[in-house]
Amino acid sequence: MCSSGSVTLKVIVLGGTGLLGTHLARIGAARGHDLINPSRAELDLRDYRSIQMIEAMDAAACINAVAYTQVDLAETEQDEAQYLNAQLPTMLGSACRRSGKRLVHYSTDFVFGVGFSSPIAEDATPCPMSVYGRTKLDGECGIAESGCDAAILRTSWLYGWPGASFPRSILNAARAGKALRVVDDQIGCPTYAPEVARQTWDFVEAWPDDGVYHVTGLDPMSWCGFARQVVGAFSAATGTHTPEITPITTSEWPTPAVRPGYSVLDCKKFGELGFAPPPPVQECVAEFVSHYLADL
Ligand SMILES: NC(=O)c1ccc[n+]([C@@H]2O[C@H](COP(=O)([O-])OP(=O)(O)OC[C@H]3O[C@@H](n4cnc5c(N)ncnc54)[C@H](OP(=O)(O)O)[C@@H]3O)[C@@H](O)[C@H]2O)c1
């Protein structure tokens, strides 16, 4: 029985072992949907035959959470990033069109670059600054050109449990007594992966319309501000003192990939669909910390 009280859907979830995919699979199953959720060992998407297999699967929709997400490594592993972020979604789009499946695909705030200082709407002109951002934009374009029924959900600064993400790195470093120096001049919206998964299922169950949507947390801040939220929540939960965090500039933390200074996405369009909005960052971070503590 679906929690929405509506239909049980047969849905392919790709990337179900990843940060977002874990929650897509968990929430989809909890809502009673009939999931086809192959691991990479069961269906390696680098193998072109996997697309034919997906096309042949009996399902109403395919949710693609597979991507090449190592933003810095993508600068040198361009072919791998191009394949997973651009060619694969393009082929999935064509396979979904031919087999009449709807496609949900994720993209990123990193399709935008310089020139923004207020929340960015879906129809703003993309201008990626990195290989990751360019390949993700190519994936968006490939899906649009495939002509399938698709929703492209652009999200940003994902974090969650289990596994690696920024808040976990910050808490591990703080607990190890390391000095915390965190970039304070990049502004974006931290986004709790379980919430994007929940919003994805709300969308898939209702499917209001195809299109590009911005789906992020609703509290803009810097990485330093986010780190302060995380250590503050940890201190509150454990009764320990809050470690100092030194704000630094991007130039003090050089990385192979250039990142946007401002990449807050305007989520009004998705908000107007009427689904529950994500909780404030404080609530999401507190929930993250409780899972972090449970894993210790
Ligand atoms: N993370 C962020 O901060 C962020 C921000 C904005 C947008 N996004 C977008 O959100 C989506 C989800 O990101 P994420 O962070 O959840 O990704 P992730 O944790 O890196 O997970 C990627 C998934 O892709 C799978 N995969 C990779 N290569 C594969 C292959 N050849 N065959 C089959 N599966 C393969 C991985 O499987 P294995 O477990 O086997 O490796 C994993 O399940 C992506 O589209 C990403 O671009 C992410």
The ligand as an SDF file (V2000), in Angstrom:
LIG
                    3D

 48 52  0  0  0  0  0  0  0  0999 V2000
   26.3550   14.8270   -4.3800 N   0  0  0  0  0  0  0  0  0  0  0  0
   26.0240   16.0920   -4.5830 C   0  0  0  0  0  0  0  0  0  0  0  0
   26.4110   17.0030   -3.8150 O   0  0  0  0  0  0  0  0  0  0  0  0
   25.1480   16.4610   -5.7570 C   0  0  0  0  0  0  0  0  0  0  0  0
   24.8560   17.8270   -5.9620 C   0  0  0  0  0  0  0  0  0  0  0  0
   24.0460   18.1680   -7.0460 C   0  0  0  0  0  0  0  0  0  0  0  0
   23.5350   17.2030   -7.8910 C   0  0  0  0  0  0  0  0  0  0  0  0
   23.8570   15.8890   -7.6720 N   0  0  0  0  0  0  0  0  0  0  0  0
   23.3130   14.8940   -8.5980 C   0  0  0  0  0  0  0  0  0  0  0  0
   22.4610   14.0270   -7.8710 O   0  0  0  0  0  0  0  0  0  0  0  0
   22.5190   12.7070   -8.4360 C   0  0  0  0  0  0  0  0  0  0  0  0
   22.8460   11.7050   -7.3350 C   0  0  0  0  0  0  0  0  0  0  0  0
   24.1480   12.0290   -6.8270 O   0  0  0  0  0  0  0  0  0  0  0  0
   24.7950   11.1980   -5.6250 P   0  0  0  0  0  0  0  0  0  0  0  0
   25.7010   12.1290   -4.9050 O   0  0  0  0  0  0  0  0  0  0  0  0
   23.7400   10.4470   -4.8970 O   0  0  0  0  0  0  0  0  0  0  0  0
   25.6900   10.1630   -6.4500 O   0  0  0  0  0  0  0  0  0  0  0  0
   26.6850    9.0500   -5.8410 P   0  0  0  0  0  0  0  0  0  0  0  0
   26.5310    8.9300   -4.3610 O   0  0  0  0  0  0  0  0  0  0  0  0
   28.0530    9.3620   -6.3910 O   0  0  0  0  0  0  0  0  0  0  0  0
   26.1320    7.6980   -6.4860 O   0  0  0  0  0  0  0  0  0  0  0  0
   26.3610    7.3980   -7.8080 C   0  0  0  0  0  0  0  0  0  0  0  0
   25.6900    6.0860   -8.1080 C   0  0  0  0  0  0  0  0  0  0  0  0
   26.0100    5.7470   -9.4580 O   0  0  0  0  0  0  0  0  0  0  0  0
   26.3810    4.3710   -9.4840 C   0  0  0  0  0  0  0  0  0  0  0  0
   27.2310    4.0820  -10.6360 N   0  0  0  0  0  0  0  0  0  0  0  0
   28.3680    4.7180  -11.0230 C   0  0  0  0  0  0  0  0  0  0  0  0
   28.8720    4.1340  -12.1180 N   0  0  0  0  0  0  0  0  0  0  0  0
   28.0290    3.1260  -12.4520 C   0  0  0  0  0  0  0  0  0  0  0  0
   27.9900    2.1530  -13.4730 C   0  0  0  0  0  0  0  0  0  0  0  0
   28.9450    2.0830  -14.4250 N   0  0  0  0  0  0  0  0  0  0  0  0
   26.9610    1.2670  -13.5160 N   0  0  0  0  0  0  0  0  0  0  0  0
   25.9920    1.2900  -12.5630 C   0  0  0  0  0  0  0  0  0  0  0  0
   25.9760    2.1890  -11.5460 N   0  0  0  0  0  0  0  0  0  0  0  0
   26.9800    3.0840  -11.4920 C   0  0  0  0  0  0  0  0  0  0  0  0
   27.0970    4.1670   -8.1810 C   0  0  0  0  0  0  0  0  0  0  0  0
   27.2030    2.7870   -7.9240 O   0  0  0  0  0  0  0  0  0  0  0  0
   28.3640    2.1970   -6.9630 P   0  0  0  0  0  0  0  0  0  0  0  0
   27.8170    2.3460   -5.5510 O   0  0  0  0  0  0  0  0  0  0  0  0
   28.5080    0.7970   -7.3950 O   0  0  0  0  0  0  0  0  0  0  0  0
   29.5990    3.0270   -7.1870 O   0  0  0  0  0  0  0  0  0  0  0  0
   26.1610    4.9100   -7.2350 C   0  0  0  0  0  0  0  0  0  0  0  0
   25.0570    4.0930   -6.9030 O   0  0  0  0  0  0  0  0  0  0  0  0
   23.5500   12.7860   -9.5550 C   0  0  0  0  0  0  0  0  0  0  0  0
   22.8970   12.9990  -10.7790 O   0  0  0  0  0  0  0  0  0  0  0  0
   24.3770   14.0090   -9.2060 C   0  0  0  0  0  0  0  0  0  0  0  0
   24.9830   14.5890  -10.3430 O   0  0  0  0  0  0  0  0  0  0  0  0
   24.6440   15.5060   -6.6320 C   0  0  0  0  0  0  0  0  0  0  0  0
  1  2  1  0
  2  3  2  0
  2  4  1  0
  4  5  1  0
  4 48  2  0
  5  6  2  0
  6  7  1  0
  7  8  2  0
  8  9  1  0
  8 48  1  0
  9 10  1  0
  9 46  1  0
 10 11  1  0
 11 12  1  0
 11 44  1  0
 12 13  1  0
 13 14  1  0
 14 15  2  0
 14 16  1  0
 14 17  1  0
 17 18  1  0
 18 19  2  0
 18 20  1  0
 18 21  1  0
 21 22  1  0
 22 23  1  0
 23 24  1  0
 23 42  1  0
 24 25  1  0
 25 26  1  0
 25 36  1  0
 26 27  1  0
 26 35  1  0
 27 28  2  0
 28 29  1  0
 29 30  1  0
 29 35  2  0
 30 31  1  0
 30 32  2  0
 32 33  1  0
 33 34  2  0
 34 35  1  0
 36 37  1  0
 36 42  1  0
 37 38  1  0
 38 39  2  0
 38 40  1  0
 38 41  1  0
 42 43  1  0
 44 45  1  0
 44 46  1  0
 46 47  1  0
M  CHG  2   8   1  16  -1
M  END
$$$$
